Amino acid sequence: MESENIESKPSESPDTFSRKSSRRNSKNSNKIHPFKIESNDTKIENTPNLEAQKKVDEEEEDDEERANWTGKLDFFLSALSYSVGLGAVWRFPYLCYKSGGGAFLIPFFIFMILIGVPIMYLELSVGQFTSRGPILSWVMVPLFKGVGISMNIINNYVNIYYIMIIGYSLYYLLLSLNSTLPWEKCNPKWASINCVDDFSSENFTFTNCEDKNKFFKCDDGKCYVSQIIGGLNLTCNSPNKVSVGYWNPIYPSQDYWNNVILKKSATINETGTLVWQLVVALFLAWIVCFLCLFRGVKLSGKIVYFTALFPYLVLFILGIRGWTLDGAEIGLSYYIKPDLSKLTESTVWRDAAVQVFFTLSLSYGGLIALSSYNKYNHNILRDTLILSVSNFLTCILAGLVVFAYMGSLSKTTGLSMDKVVQSGQGLVYVVYPFAATTLSAAPVWAIMFFIMMLALGMGTMMASVETLTTSLEDFFPVLKKTQKIKAFTLGVVCLIYFLIGLILCSQAGTYWIELLDEYSANWAILLIALVECISVGWFYGVNNFRIDISTMIPKESTFMHKLNSILFVWFKICWMFLTPILLLGLTIFAWVDSGPIESSEYTFPNWTNIFGHFLSASSLTGIIGWMIYAYINTRYFTREPLRNLIKRDKAWRPAKDRNNKKVIEAYQRPHTHLRGNVAMLD
């Protein structure tokens, strides 16, 4: 075998080795390194492994079937579309709104630099180096192989409810195909008694109604003067009461959202019936997702040209219109000027950190899956930097657009910014739909907005589903034998997701979405990222990882070698110290401040908090379960030294032999990394 030839003939030329290596041309990530690392950063020793090589030869045919991106921009736009999803337009603005506007931007920017960029570079590098999805790519250290399993678990939780947001957008898009928008006026069939659609100064006045000695509030949203007539105090049922204005007006779009779209129940305990319109919307959303993916990355890589770029066009068009509206400056001021008192609340910092994960799609496995289809020498560092900046700026842009319309509503209604709308998931489905009714050609603006929402959501959803199917195909190679089998597997996955998601189509569905959104990517995703950093920084060895990454940079790219050398110092500090410490601290804060979810005026029951933490903890079963299995297997079955669990795994290697040869040669060079640095490849 070749590993024997390397050991017995150390003087054999690299060209001879290359000719022998090319005979195998296998791409399987389970192939074994022809060398082992006795410690994280020291001696390399070649060892033969006949059994492993036999397995490589048997699986050689399967690996030839793995696809690659066909266009130069396919990966970048896929990653951009995956990352810049509804999290930027739907989740980010409402987190800013409930966190005091611009105050949220401060921790968000800090965590983007200290956590977001380093972990994104780590995950993209792992996927490209191994050419495997998250389950089979995370094999550098045997003890931490369960990281990919946990990524898939948390990705599945998000997939269940994320597609429902796309379903809402699809439903609204169809409703917008009319000459007038159905939520433009308060309709007695669905409007509440405090619904207001005319905010002109002649017909509407807002008042806080705080002086209980002078005024009293009624359920119709109005404030009345306290009077004594005939020796009796006036009440809400009195016929002669005098109104001084509204204290709790409701937009028609808000009533339409709650009473028509959701048919929302009073509490999460009241499941009610399935809303058939939402069932149809959810089913159609999964059909669209299936059609975008059933031909693999060759088709999805082209669809992302639309899903990634079209939203920016719409955002700019909506922004130009919104920034010119009367009162837009009120919303922009609220968004930009921070309420620094909010920074004393740990929930603001935790939400900012989780939003970084949501915005960049970190630790869900999708980045690894997408980069696994890259060519080995793809410039992953460049894409990491551009993607990070693009995601951050997109969030800022989305906030500028949404808050401009909120400011216009504040000016129109007379409500202060903190009362202009109830924060929550429906913020985007309340603020913009109503704002559109105040514009000429309202249906056109609504159609543009909801097409943008569909594009944003589907771009993320495609990569999220592909993360699962890629992992399944890597783990069960028979599933990628033919295109029909791959399409059938995808269809089964979409069907299972649809059936599970039916609970979200019930009258209590929106509560479940808030519950899943709050806990599926809560402290658990922080711990998954923490384990990622620890496994690379403290067990596999940052210097080893640096050598691996250097082999993916073309030799002729001198600038990228220098840039990688400079930035890697920062990445090393983050992976080993800053990022793990921050993630651990944020996790502790999340536990300490844990409590029932509060949404608008509704507080979730205590059982939802228990269920939510159980849901978060279940995401870690992949990591913990694998560690237990690895210990038992090593201790009682293979009877190998337990220290092998924290050493470099032989399965960690590039899929193709010609790329693995680069890694072998890189480690065999007289590096200086034992003194703290690693010389880049020439």
Salt bridges, closest charged atoms under 4 A:
GLU2 OE1 - ARG24 NH1 2.93
GLU12 OE2 - LYS20 NZ 3.27
ASP62 OD1 - LYS481 NZ 2.98
ASP63 OD1 - ARG132 NH2 1.93
GLU64 OE1 - LYS27 NZ 3.67
ASP74 OD2 - LYS302 NZ 3.37
GLU345 OE2 - LYS342 NZ 3.89
ASP351 OD2 - LYS98 NZ 3.51
ASP351 OD1 - ARG350 NH2 3.20
ASP383 OD2 - HIS378 NE2 2.50
ASP383 OD1 - ARG382 NE 3.19
ASP474 OD1 - ARG66 NH1 3.06
ASP517 OD1 - ARG91 NE 3.03
GLU518 OE2 - ARG350 NH2 3.11
ASP548 OD1 - ARG648 NH2 3.90
ASP649 OD2 - LYS145 NZ 3.11
ASP657 OD1 - ARG24 NH2 3.20
ASP657 OD1 - LYS31 NZ 2.67
ASP657 OD1 - ARG653 NH2 3.13
GLU665 OE2 - LYS661 NZ 2.60
